[in-house]
Amino acid sequence: MLGTRRDRKRQKGFAIIYVALIGAFVLIPMAGLAIDFGVVYNVKARLQTSCDSAAIGAGYLLHATTDLSNTTQYNAIMSAAQQFFNANYGTSYMGSTVTTYTASASSSTSGKTITVNATARVPMLFMRVLGIANSQVAAEAVSNVRYIAMMIVVDRSGSIYTESASALIQSSLNTFVADSTTSYMVNGVDTVGMVSFGGTWNEDFAPTTNFQSGGASTIGTAITNIPFCTAATGGANSSTNTGEGLYQAWYNLYQMNLPGALNVIVLLTDGRPSSFTGYWTPVSGSSCTNKAQRAGVYQTYVGLGWPPPSSGNDSSGLLGSAGPTYFDQFTALPETNYLAVNSGGCAYNSNQLNIGSDFNNTFPASVGPVDNVGSGAGYPPGLNTKGTGIPTQSGYYSNPGQNMQDPASGRYAAFNVADNIATLIRQDTTLKPMLFVIGLSYADGLTEALDSDWLARIANDPDYITVGVDPNVPAGQKVYQSGQTPGMYCLATNNSASLSGCFQQVTSALLRLTQ
């Protein structure tokens, strides 16, 4: 028994010595190694953050640079990148030393790129016992700044005149895109154009990179000359053909042909759609002298309240073909008095309320733009035939009917046409256009209220929650549709601060998206 106890004591003593040896030669070095690795990891993370900050921070200046071959402009970008790097890394983070730092910028057909590389030497603490005095870490950051291809779409319907909002819109647009000191868009770099719409449409400013410096032809001049309704041109006599404005902007993006750029449509509107473009064929019993198909804009009266009644004195009419030709022929905008071509003998020629008798009181189930429509390069996809291809009976409203004398059918069909064109735009996988929609609302009750739920749907805003303005859109739902390019909706009131704030939100989004 005594011998056994002595053996056990000897075993315990040996175990203590063994554990001590293990701690000295294995556990302590492992703990030290973990500490050194932790230092290396933190230095690596800080170095990467500093490179990211340099590339992103210099991105705004990179976007604003018109010529990278200009030494002064190039050096300014490099200096900005260096300052952002230094501000984030410091002089000796955790005892490390920056051993190399390089930055370079280049341009391509779709945008510009800045690349930042850096390495740092990290002193070891415990690894020195193994003969390792330092470790080297490296980081790289690349920031791609895309060019912007933008079409601005301005609603110039009669309600703009009624609410005296034209000057407010022009002022905000000038700040947003025409003034080089306040606009994020860069003259000589980005491409900007503008169309406006009432019942028909007009190309107010053909897309160009020299949008602020074209002499007499600048975006600022075009904004000043937007053909808003005036007392001399019939005041409020202009409907809202939202689908036409969206399509013509989309077509212009294809004319720019910049698939690698950030393609953007900025829509500013103050009302619900009330008209649409299509092809119309008089029925055999019509009194029209010419029975051939003709292009025209069908418009409905918006003064019957919302929701529109199914009957009433609806001043429907068929206007002339949309497009630049219309505006080249007339200096004023008497849209409600300009009848479609070949209207001789037609019942609606003398009174637009008689339009139903010429077309069997029915508008088509499929309509569409008649200007700038085609197939192949330079044309938007999914709409290849003039005057047709866009459903009037599906989209935002289901089966609204085709009765030309029914205000509800006409209004809801106008919604569907614009909604379906916007869907085609959001589904475009070539240009992937983003829709930024600004709704301008009024509190005086003089004009019809906006449908914010629908405008947010047009933009495909992923953050918008419906308020249930219309009975077919329950409150609390998201309007975002997956598989389609997301955009942004902003609701503004009829004052400078609010509308400018919405344009600033668009600018902030562009700043994020281009980098």
C-alpha positions in Angstrom: 0.0 0.0 0.0 2.8 2.4 0.9 4.6 1.7 -2.3 1.4 2.3 -4.4 0.9 5.7 -2.7 4.4 6.7 -3.5 4.0 5.8 -7.2 0.8 7.9 -7.4 2.6 10.9 -6.0 5.4 10.5 -8.5 2.8 10.3 -11.3 1.1 13.5 -10.2 4.3 15.3 -10.0 5.2 14.2 -13.5 1.9 15.4 -14.9 2.4 18.8 -13.4 5.8 19.1 -15.1 4.3 17.8 -18.4 1.6 20.4 -18.4 4.0 23.1 -17.6 6.3 22.0 -20.5 3.3 21.9 -22.8 2.2 25.4 -21.8 5.7 26.8 -22.2 6.4 25.2 -25.6 3.0 24.8 -27.2 0.1 26.7 -25.6 1.9 30.0 -25.0 3.3 30.2 -28.6 -0.2 29.3 -29.9 -1.7 32.1 -27.9 1.0 34.4 -29.2 0.4 33.3 -32.8 -3.4 34.0 -32.4 -2.6 37.5 -31.1 -0.2 38.2 -34.0 -2.8 36.9 -36.5 -5.4 39.1 -34.9 -3.2 42.2 -35.4 -2.5 41.2 -39.1 -6.2 40.7 -39.7 -7.1 44.1 -38.2 -4.4 45.9 -40.2 -5.6 44.1 -43.4 -9.2 45.2 -42.7 -8.2 48.8 -42.1 -6.0 48.9 -45.2 -8.9 47.6 -47.3 -11.3 50.1 -45.8 -8.8 52.9 -46.6 -8.5 51.8 -50.2 -12.2 51.6 -50.5 -12.6 55.1 -49.1 -10.0 56.4 -51.5 -11.7 54.9 -54.6 -15.2 55.9 -53.5 -14.3 59.3 -52.1 -12.5 60.3 -55.3 -15.4 59.0 -57.4 -17.4 62.2 -57.4 -14.4 64.2 -58.7 -13.8 61.4 -61.2 -17.3 61.7 -62.5 -17.0 65.5 -62.8 -13.7 65.2 -64.7 -14.2 65.8 -68.4 -10.7 64.9 -69.6 -8.4 62.4 -67.9 -5.6 63.3 -70.2 -5.6 66.8 -68.6 -2.8 66.6 -66.0 -4.4 69.1 -63.7 -7.7 67.2 -63.6 -6.0 63.9 -63.3 -3.8 65.0 -60.4 -6.8 66.5 -58.6 -8.4 63.0 -58.6 -5.2 61.4 -57.4 -4.8 64.0 -54.6 -8.4 63.4 -53.5 -7.9 59.7 -53.4 -4.7 60.1 -51.3 -6.5 62.4 -48.8 -9.3 59.9 -48.3 -6.8 57.1 -47.8 -4.7 59.0 -45.3 -7.8 60.1 -43.4 -8.9 56.5 -42.9 -5.5 54.8 -42.3 -3.6 57.2 -40.1 0.1 57.4 -39.7 0.9 54.1 -37.9 -2.2 51.9 -37.4 -1.4 49.3 -34.8 2.3 49.9 -35.4 2.1 49.1 -39.1 3.8 51.0 -41.9 2.4 51.6 -45.4 5.1 50.5 -47.8 3.4 51.1 -51.1 0.4 53.1 -52.3 -0.7 53.6 -55.9 -3.8 55.0 -57.6 -4.7 55.3 -61.3 -7.8 56.3 -63.3 -8.9 55.3 -66.8 -12.0 55.8 -69.0 -14.0 53.6 -71.4 -17.2 54.0 -73.5 -19.4 53.3 -70.5 -17.7 55.3 -67.7 -14.5 55.8 -65.8 -12.6 53.7 -63.3 -10.2 54.4 -60.4 -8.0 51.7 -58.9 -6.3 52.0 -55.6 -3.6 49.5 -54.3 -1.7 49.6 -51.0 0.6 47.3 -49.0 1.6 47.6 -45.3 4.2 46.0 -43.1 3.0 44.7 -39.8 5.5 44.1 -36.9 5.1 40.7 -35.2 5.3 40.3 -31.4 5.3 36.6 -30.5 6.3 35.3 -34.0 9.7 36.8 -33.6 10.8 33.7 -31.6 10.3 31.8 -34.8 12.4 34.3 -36.7 9.4 36.2 -38.3 9.8 39.9 -37.5 7.2 41.3 -39.9 4.2 40.3 -42.1 3.0 42.0 -45.3 -0.6 42.7 -46.1 -2.1 44.1 -49.3 -5.5 45.6 -50.4 -7.1 46.8 -53.7 -10.2 48.7 -54.4 -11.8 49.5 -57.8 -14.6 52.1 -58.2 -16.4 52.2 -61.5 -18.1 55.5 -62.2 -20.8 55.1 -64.9 -21.8 57.9 -67.3 -25.5 58.9 -67.1 -27.8 58.8 -70.0 -30.9 60.7 -68.9 -34.2 61.6 -70.4 -36.4 64.1 -68.5 -40.1 63.8 -69.1 -42.3 66.8 -68.2 -46.0 66.8 -67.9 -47.4 70.0 -69.4 -51.1 69.1 -69.2 -53.8 71.7 -68.5 -53.6 71.2 -64.7 -50.1 72.7 -64.7 -51.6 75.9 -66.1 -54.6 75.8 -63.8 -52.3 75.5 -60.7 -49.7 78.1 -62.1 -47.0 75.5 -61.6 -44.9 76.0 -64.7 -42.5 78.5 -63.2 -41.9 76.3 -60.2 -41.2 73.3 -62.5 -38.8 75.3 -64.6 -36.9 76.7 -61.6 -36.4 73.2 -60.1 -35.4 71.7 -63.4 -32.8 74.4 -63.9 -31.3 73.6 -60.5 -31.4 69.9 -61.2 -29.8 69.8 -64.6 -29.1 73.2 -66.3 -27.0 74.9 -63.6 -23.5 73.5 -63.6 -22.9 74.6 -60.0 -25.9 72.7 -58.7 -26.3 69.7 -61.1 -24.7 66.3 -60.6 -24.8 65.8 -64.3 -21.6 66.8 -66.0 -21.5 68.7 -69.2 -19.3 67.0 -71.7 -19.6 63.7 -69.9 -23.2 62.7 -69.3 -26.0 62.8 -71.9 -29.2 64.6 -71.2 -32.4 65.1 -73.3 -36.0 66.2 -72.6 -39.5 65.5 -73.9 -42.8 67.0 -72.7 -46.3 65.7 -73.1 -49.9 66.9 -72.9 -52.2 65.1 -75.2 -49.4 64.9 -77.7 -45.7 65.0 -77.2 -42.7 67.1 -78.1 -38.9 66.6 -78.1 -37.9 69.8 -76.3 -34.2 69.0 -76.2 -32.4 66.4 -78.3 -30.0 64.3 -76.2 -26.5 65.5 -76.2 -23.4 65.6 -73.9 -23.1 69.3 -74.4 -26.4 70.0 -72.7 -25.1 73.1 -70.8 -22.8 74.6 -73.3 -24.5 74.4 -76.7 -24.7 78.1 -77.2 -28.3 79.1 -77.9 -29.3 75.5 -77.7 -29.0 74.3 -74.1 -31.1 72.4 -71.7 -31.7 75.6 -69.8 -33.1 77.3 -72.9 -35.3 74.3 -73.6 -36.6 74.3 -70.0 -37.5 78.0 -70.5 -39.3 77.1 -73.7 -41.3 74.1 -72.5 -44.7 74.6 -74.3 -46.9 74.7 -71.3 -50.5 75.7 -71.8 -51.2 79.5 -71.5 -54.3 81.6 -71.7 -53.5 82.3 -75.3 -53.4 78.5 -76.2 -56.6 77.4 -74.5 -55.5 77.4 -70.9 -56.4 74.0 -69.4 -57.2 72.4 -72.8 -54.5 69.7 -72.7 -54.9 66.1 -71.6 -52.4 63.8 -69.9 -50.9 61.2 -72.3 -48.4 59.8 -69.8 -47.7 56.6 -71.9 -46.6 58.7 -74.9 -44.1 60.7 -72.8 -42.6 57.6 -71.3 -42.3 55.8 -74.6 -40.6 58.7 -76.4 -38.1 59.0 -73.6 -37.3 55.3 -73.8 -36.9 55.6 -77.6 -34.4 58.5 -77.1 -32.4 56.3 -74.7 -32.0 53.8 -77.5 -30.9 56.5 -79.8 -28.1 57.4 -77.3 -27.0 53.7 -77.5 -25.1 53.6 -74.2 -26.0 50.2 -72.7 -23.0 50.4 -70.3 -24.2 53.8 -68.9 -26.8 54.4 -66.1 -29.9 54.9 -68.3 -32.4 57.0 -66.5 -35.9 58.4 -67.1 -37.0 61.2 -64.8 -40.8 61.7 -65.0 -42.4 64.8 -63.5 -46.2 64.7 -63.5 -49.1 66.2 -61.6 -52.1 64.1 -62.6 -53.7 60.9 -63.7 -53.5 59.8 -67.3 -56.5 60.8 -69.5 -55.4 60.1 -73.1 -53.5 57.6 -75.3 -52.2 57.3 -78.8 -53.2 54.6 -81.3 -54.4 53.8 -84.8 -58.1 54.3 -85.5 -60.2 52.9 -88.4 -63.6 54.4 -89.2 -66.4 51.8 -89.4 -68.0 51.2 -92.8 -71.1 53.2 -91.9 -69.1 56.2 -90.8 -69.6 59.5 -92.6 -65.8 60.0 -92.9 -64.8 60.7 -96.5 -61.6 58.7 -96.0 -62.2 55.3 -94.4 -58.4 54.6 -94.1 -56.7 54.0 -90.8 -55.4 57.2 -89.1 -53.2 58.0 -86.2 -54.6 60.0 -83.3 -54.8 60.7 -79.6 -58.0 59.8 -77.8 -58.6 62.0 -74.9 -61.2 62.1 -72.1 -62.4 65.0 -70.0 -61.0 65.1 -66.5 -63.6 67.5 -65.0 -66.1 64.8 -64.0 -64.4 64.0 -60.7 -62.6 60.9 -59.5 -63.4 58.1 -59.7 -64.8 58.9 -63.1 -68.5 58.2 -63.6 -69.7 55.7 -66.2 -71.8 58.4 -67.9 -71.8 62.1 -68.4 -70.9 64.9 -70.8 -67.5 63.5 -71.7 -65.8 65.8 -74.2 -63.9 63.0 -75.9 -62.0 63.9 -79.0 -59.5 62.5 -81.5 -56.4 64.7 -81.9 -53.9 64.8 -84.6 -50.9 62.4 -84.7 -48.5 62.8 -81.8 -44.9 63.9 -82.5 -42.6 66.7 -83.6 -44.5 67.4 -86.8 -47.4 68.7 -84.9 -45.3 71.2 -83.0 -43.4 72.2 -86.1 -46.7 73.3 -87.7 -48.2 75.2 -84.8 -46.6 77.8 -82.5 -49.5 77.5 -80.1 -50.9 74.4 -78.5 -54.7 74.2 -79.3 -54.6 70.5 -78.8 -58.3 70.0 -78.3 -59.0 71.8 -81.6 -56.5 70.0 -83.7 -58.3 67.0 -85.3 -56.6 63.9 -86.7 -55.8 63.9 -90.4 -58.4 62.7 -92.9 -61.2 63.9 -90.7 -63.2 65.4 -93.6 -66.8 64.3 -93.5 -66.4 62.7 -90.2 -69.1 63.4 -87.6 -66.4 64.4 -85.1 -65.0 66.9 -87.5 -67.8 69.3 -86.6 -68.3 68.2 -83.0 -65.9 66.0 -81.1 -68.8 64.6 -79.0 -69.8 62.8 -82.2 -66.7 60.7 -82.3 -68.5 57.5 -81.3 -70.6 57.4 -84.5 -67.4 57.3 -86.7 -65.8 54.4 -84.8 -68.8 52.4 -83.7 -68.5 54.0 -80.2 -65.5 51.7 -79.5 -61.9 52.3 -79.0 -59.3 49.6 -79.8 -58.3 46.9 -77.3 -54.7 47.4 -78.5 -53.1 50.8 -79.1 -49.6 52.3 -79.0 -47.3 55.1 -80.1 -47.1 56.0 -83.8 -43.9 58.0 -83.7 -40.4 56.4 -83.5 -41.7 52.8 -83.4 -39.9 50.0 -85.2 -37.7 47.0 -84.8 -34.0 46.4 -84.6 -31.2 48.6 -83.5 -32.2 52.0 -82.2 -35.7 50.9 -81.2 -37.0 49.8 -77.8 -37.9 46.0 -77.6 -41.4 44.6 -77.2 -43.3 47.2 -79.3 -42.6 46.8 -83.0 -45.7 48.0 -84.8 -47.0 51.6 -84.9 -50.3 52.3 -83.2 -50.8 48.9 -81.6 -49.3 46.4 -79.2 -50.2 48.0 -75.9 -53.4 46.6 -74.2 -56.1 49.0 -73.0 -58.0 46.3 -71.2 -55.4 45.1 -68.8 -52.6 46.5 -66.7 -53.6 48.7 -63.7 -57.3 48.2 -64.2 -59.0 45.0 -65.3 -61.4 45.1 -68.3 -62.5 48.8 -68.0 -64.5 48.5 -71.3 -64.0 50.2 -74.7 -66.9 52.6 -74.8 -65.7 55.9 -76.3 -68.6 57.7 -74.6 -67.9 56.2 -71.1 -65.6 58.5 -69.1 -64.6 55.6 -66.8 -63.6 53.3 -69.7 -61.4 56.0 -71.3 -59.7 57.1 -68.1 -58.9 53.5 -66.9 -57.7 52.6 -70.4 -55.3 55.6 -70.4 -53.9 54.3 -67.1 -53.5 50.8 -68.6 -51.6 52.1 -71.6 -49.2 54.1 -69.5 -48.8 51.2 -67.0 -48.0 48.7 -69.8 -45.5 50.9 -71.4 -43.8 51.5 -68.1 -43.7 47.7 -67.5 -41.9 47.2 -70.9 -39.4 49.8 -69.8 -38.7 48.1 -66.5 -38.4 44.7 -68.2 -35.8 46.0 -70.6 -32.7 43.9 -70.0 -30.5 45.7 -72.5 -30.5 49.3 -71.2 -32.1 48.5 -67.8 -33.6 52.0 -67.6 -34.4 53.3 -64.1 -37.6 55.2 -63.6 -37.5 58.1 -61.2 -41.0 59.5 -60.7 -41.9 62.8 -59.1 -45.5 63.4 -58.3 -46.5 67.1 -57.9 -49.6 67.4 -55.7 -51.8 70.4 -54.8 -53.8 71.1 -51.7 -56.4 73.6 -53.1 -58.8 71.1 -54.7 -58.7 72.9 -58.1 -57.5 69.9 -60.0 -57.7 66.1 -59.8 -55.6 64.5 -57.1 -52.6 62.2 -57.8 -52.6 58.5 -57.6 -49.4 58.0 -55.6 -49.8 54.2 -55.5 -49.8 54.1 -59.3 -46.9 56.5 -59.7 -44.8 54.4 -57.2 -45.8 51.3 -59.2 -44.5 53.1 -62.4 -41.2 53.7 -60.7 -41.2 50.2 -59.2 -40.1 51.7 -55.9 -39.0 48.8 -53.6 -39.7 50.9 -50.4 -43.1 52.2 -51.2 -46.1 50.9 -49.3 -49.6 51.5 -50.8 -52.0 53.8 -49.1 -55.0 52.4 -50.9 -56.0 55.4 -53.0 -57.8 53.1 -55.4 -60.1 50.3 -54.4 -58.1 47.7 -56.5 -54.9 48.5 -54.6 -55.3 47.6 -50.9 -53.4 49.6 -48.4 -50.3 48.2 -46.9 -49.0 46.4 -50.0 -45.6 46.9 -51.7 -45.7 48.0 -55.3 -42.3 46.5 -56.1 -42.4 43.8 -58.8 -39.4 41.4 -58.8 -37.5 40.8 -62.0 -37.9 44.4 -63.1 -35.5 47.3 -62.7 -36.3 49.2 -59.4 -36.6 52.9 -59.3 -37.8 55.6 -56.9 -41.0 57.7 -56.3 -41.1 61.0 -54.5 -44.2 63.0 -53.7 -43.8 66.8 -53.8 -46.2 69.6 -52.9 -46.6 72.8 -54.9 -43.7 74.8 -53.4 -40.0 75.2 -54.2 -38.6 73.5 -51.1 -40.6 70.3 -51.6 -40.1 69.9 -55.4 -36.4 70.8 -55.1 -36.2 68.2 -52.3 -37.5 65.5 -54.6 -34.9 66.4 -57.3 -32.2 66.3 -54.6 -33.3 62.8 -53.7 -32.9 61.8 -57.4 -29.4 63.4 -57.3 -28.5 61.5 -54.2 -29.6 58.2 -55.8 -27.6 58.9 -59.0 -24.6 59.6 -56.8 -24.9 56.2 -55.2 -25.8 54.3 -58.4 -23.0 55.7 -60.6 -20.3 54.5 -58.3 
